[in-house]
Amino acid sequence: MKKLLFTIALLYGLNQANAQSLEKMQWYNEPERWEIKNNALIMQVTPKSDYWRISHYGFTVDDAPFYYSLYGGEFEAKVKLTGAYKARFDQMGLMIRTDHENYIKTGVEFVDGKFNVSTVVTHGKSDWSVLTLDKVPPFIWIKVVRRLDAVEIFYSLDDKNYIMTRNAPLQDNKPVMVGVMAASPDGNGFEARFENFKVNHLPDQRRLEWLKAHQ
């Protein structure tokens, strides 16, 4: 039993190390230009790219850059976003993805000259929610917390005070792709900078509740 527990702990540690290292992540729809420098990923976002399925617009696209690692269990992920937004719907943020029909993307979306905290939740079909900010800050922090069968979504302007914007469903107890994405559906691309991307493992909520009930 001790050997089994040690093996599980070792595998978890390796998984977490991979998730923390930008160099060890992988691309889905790799952009033509990108680099990693000083714990930051800088990419030139692919023109006319996006993630969306069916609803309202009637089309499905799945071709924007997404840089990710596979992560299981419950976790918290966050990143600092800085973008040279140019065109309508230019966007960047975090993505949690099971497959092409099930994903959550959340971050910043530039719409009609306004800065929006934007979330798209896709389970078969996509929905879209936005929170418009009064002014355009130089950067923003986005954080997601996966607990049980849901993901809580937050934003912050200082990495200290986080405001929750949404709670969205996500199948629990299943590994997911976790990483950063950017898209330029109407535009010719823009420079997107992701700093201090980090994923922290969280103790399993059901296990914590069981232990509390059986103390």
ZIGIPE-V129493 format. One record per backbone hydrogen bond with DSSP energy under -1.0 kcal/mol. CO is the residue of the C=O (numbers start at 1). NH is the residue of the N-H. E is the energy in kcal/mol with one decimal. If there is no record, write none. Layout:
co->CO nh->NH e->E
co->CO nh->NH e->E
//
This chain:
co->1 nh->5 e->-2.6
co->2 nh->6 e->-2.4
co->3 nh->7 e->-2.2
co->4 nh->8 e->-2.4
co->5 nh->9 e->-2.5
co->6 nh->10 e->-2.4
co->7 nh->11 e->-2.5
co->8 nh->12 e->-2.5
co->9 nh->13 e->-2.4
co->10 nh->14 e->-2.3
co->11 nh->15 e->-2.3
co->12 nh->16 e->-2.7
co->13 nh->17 e->-2.3
co->14 nh->18 e->-2.2
co->15 nh->19 e->-2.1
co->16 nh->20 e->-1.7
co->17 nh->21 e->-1.1
co->22 nh->25 e->-1.2
co->26 nh->68 e->-2.7
co->28 nh->66 e->-1.7
co->33 nh->44 e->-2.5
co->35 nh->42 e->-2.8
co->39 nh->196 e->-1.7
co->40 nh->37 e->-2.6
co->41 nh->194 e->-2.9
co->42 nh->35 e->-2.2
co->43 nh->192 e->-2.6
co->50 nh->63 e->-1.8
co->52 nh->61 e->-2.4
co->53 nh->55 e->-2.3
co->53 nh->126 e->-2.3
co->54 nh->58 e->-2.9
co->55 nh->57 e->-2.8
co->59 nh->54 e->-1.5
co->61 nh->52 e->-2.4
co->65 nh->182 e->-1.5
co->66 nh->28 e->-2.6
co->67 nh->180 e->-2.1
co->68 nh->26 e->-2.7
co->69 nh->178 e->-3.0
co->71 nh->176 e->-2.7
co->74 nh->202 e->-2.8
co->75 nh->146 e->-2.9
co->76 nh->200 e->-3.2
co->77 nh->144 e->-2.9
co->78 nh->198 e->-2.1
co->79 nh->142 e->-2.3
co->80 nh->195 e->-2.5
co->81 nh->140 e->-1.7
co->82 nh->193 e->-2.8
co->83 nh->85 e->-1.1
co->87 nh->90 e->-2.0
co->90 nh->110 e->-3.0
co->91 nh->183 e->-2.2
co->92 nh->108 e->-2.8
co->93 nh->181 e->-2.6
co->94 nh->106 e->-2.5
co->95 nh->179 e->-2.1
co->96 nh->104 e->-2.9
co->97 nh->177 e->-3.2
co->99 nh->102 e->-1.1
co->101 nh->124 e->-2.9
co->102 nh->98 e->-2.8
co->102 nh->99 e->-1.5
co->103 nh->122 e->-2.9
co->104 nh->96 e->-2.7
co->105 nh->120 e->-2.9
co->106 nh->94 e->-2.5
co->107 nh->118 e->-2.4
co->108 nh->92 e->-1.9
co->109 nh->116 e->-1.9
co->110 nh->89 e->-2.8
co->111 nh->114 e->-1.9
co->114 nh->111 e->-2.1
co->115 nh->133 e->-2.8
co->116 nh->109 e->-2.4
co->117 nh->131 e->-1.9
co->118 nh->107 e->-2.5
co->119 nh->129 e->-2.6
co->120 nh->105 e->-2.3
co->121 nh->127 e->-1.8
co->122 nh->103 e->-1.8
co->123 nh->125 e->-1.3
co->125 nh->123 e->-1.9
co->129 nh->119 e->-2.6
co->131 nh->117 e->-2.9
co->140 nh->81 e->-3.3
co->141 nh->156 e->-2.2
co->142 nh->79 e->-1.8
co->143 nh->154 e->-2.9
co->144 nh->77 e->-2.6
co->145 nh->152 e->-2.7
co->147 nh->150 e->-2.0
co->149 nh->170 e->-2.1
co->150 nh->147 e->-2.3
co->151 nh->168 e->-2.6
co->152 nh->145 e->-2.4
co->153 nh->165 e->-2.9
co->153 nh->166 e->-1.2
co->154 nh->143 e->-2.2
co->155 nh->163 e->-2.8
co->156 nh->141 e->-3.2
co->163 nh->155 e->-1.9
co->166 nh->153 e->-2.8
co->168 nh->151 e->-2.9
co->176 nh->71 e->-3.0
co->177 nh->97 e->-2.5
co->178 nh->69 e->-2.0
co->179 nh->95 e->-2.5
co->180 nh->67 e->-2.8
co->181 nh->93 e->-2.5
co->183 nh->91 e->-2.4
co->184 nh->48 e->-1.3
co->187 nh->48 e->-1.7
co->190 nh->45 e->-2.9
co->191 nh->84 e->-2.4
co->192 nh->43 e->-2.4
co->193 nh->82 e->-2.1
co->194 nh->41 e->-2.5
co->195 nh->80 e->-2.7
co->198 nh->78 e->-2.1
co->200 nh->76 e->-2.4
co->204 nh->208 e->-2.2
co->205 nh->209 e->-2.3
co->206 nh->210 e->-2.3
co->207 nh->211 e->-2.7
co->208 nh->212 e->-2.2
co->209 nh->213 e->-2.0
co->210 nh->214 e->-1.3
//
